[in-house]
Amino acid sequence: MRVLKIVVMTCIVSMMLCSAAIAGSGKAIVPFWLAVQDQYGGNEVTTINISNISKSDLIVKVTVYNKDSSIKTDYVTLDNFMNSNTEIGAGKSAIVRIEAMGQGYSHEYGYAVIEWENKNLEDDIVGLIAQGGVNSSQAIIINNGLPF
C-alpha cells in the first residue's frame, strides 16, 4: 500500500509540473500562405488576423516559412504589434501581411507558425484566435477557427 501511495503521489506531482511548464502559452499552425506578383502589377497577398482574447498582454512570435522551409523575413509586415513587434495588447488585434518580393513575376507559398506566451506568466488556457486569407478570394482556417 505504501508503494502505491508513492507511485500515485509521484504521478500527481509530475502532472502538476508538466502543466505548469506549458501554462500561459500556446501555438497554432497557419497551414498555407500564398503571395503572387505578376509582371503587370497585379498581386495576391496573404493576411493573418490575430486577436488577443485574454486580459493580459501577450508575447507573440509569428514565423513564416517558405516552400523550401527557409524562414521568410522580406516583405512580411506586422501591424498593431507593440514593443518592437513582439507583443499584442490585451483585447487588441494585429495583422501579419505576407507579400511576394521583387519585380516581375514572383510566386511564393509556404506555412507559418504562431506562438504566444503570457507576458506576466499568468496561467491563461487560451490567448489568441486567428484567421487568414489570400486577398478576398480564399480563407485560411487556423486551428479550426478555435482559440489557442
N, C-alpha and C positions, 0 to 999 in steps of 0.2 A: 504494500500500500504506500509506503514511503517513497519508493521508486516512482510509482505512478504520479504522486504529487509533484515530485521534482520534474518529471517529464512535462506534466501539464503546465507548471509554472514557467519552465523554460520556453515552451511554445508560446505562452501568453506574452512573455517579455520580448521574445523575438518578433512577434506580430506587431507589438507596440513600437518597437524600434524601426521596423520596416515602414510602417505607416507614417511615422514622424519624418522619415527620410524623404518621403515623396509628398508630404502635405504642403499645401500652398504653392503648387506648381502644376503645370500641365503642358501638353504637346499635341499638335494635330498636323496632319499632312495635307497639303494642297496637292491633289493628285495630278494636276495638269495646269500649265500656263502656256500661252501662245502669244508671240509677238511677230508681226509681219510688217515689213515696209516694202512697198513696190517702187519701181522706178518712176512712177507718175505722181508720187507724193501721197498716195493712199497708205493707210496703216491700220493695223489691228493691235490693240493694246489690252493687256490683262490688268484688271484692278482687283485687289483683295481688300475687302472692307472688314475691319476688325473692331469690335466693340468690347470695352471693358465693362462687364456686368457686375463687378464686385464693388465693394465700398472702399477699396484701397487702391492706391497707385500700384501698377504692375510693371515689372521689368519685362520687356518683350523683345525677343530676338526673332527676326524673320530671315531665314537663309534660303536663297533662291539658287536652285541647281539647274545647269544647262543639260541638254540631252546627253552629253558625254560625262555627266556627273561632276563637272567642274563648277565652282561657285561663280555665279553671275553677280558682278558688282556694278558694271557700267549700265546706265540707263535704268536703274532701279531707284525710284523716288519714294521717299517716305513723307507723308503729310499728316500733320497734327500729332506727331510724336513729341515727347518732351525730353529734356535733359540729354541733349546730343543724340537724338533719335534712338533712345534706349527704353523709354517708358511711355505708357499710355495712362493718363489720369483716370481716377475713379469715375465711372459713369460716362466716360468720353469715348469717342470713336476716332479711328485713324484709317488711312488708306495707304496701301502699297501699290505703286504703279510700275508695271514692267513693260518696257518698250524695246523694240528692235534697235540695234545700233548700226551706225554707219550710213552711208549714202547708197543709193541704188537699191537693188533687191536684197532683202535680208529676211530670213525665215528662221525663227528661233523658238524652241519649246523645251519644256522640262517639268520639274516639280519643285515644290517649296516645302519648308518645314517652319511652323510657327511654334515657338516655345515661350512660356511665361513663368514668372516666379513672383510671389508676393514680396514687394519691397520691404515690408515690415515683418516678414517671416510669419505672418498670420496664417492660420490653417483654413484657407479657402478650398472648398471642394472643386468648384469651377471658377474661372476668372474671365474667360473670353468666349465670344461667339463670333464666327466669321463666315463670310460667303465671298465668292469671287465671280468674275465674269469677263468674257472677252467682248469688248465693245458692248453692244446691247443685244448681240445675237446668240451668245452661249452663256449658260450659267455653269458655275463650277461649285459643286456641293462639297463643303468642307465639314468633316466629322458628322456626316449625315444630317447636317443642319442643327446639331445639338451643341450645347455649350461644352467647353473642355477646360 
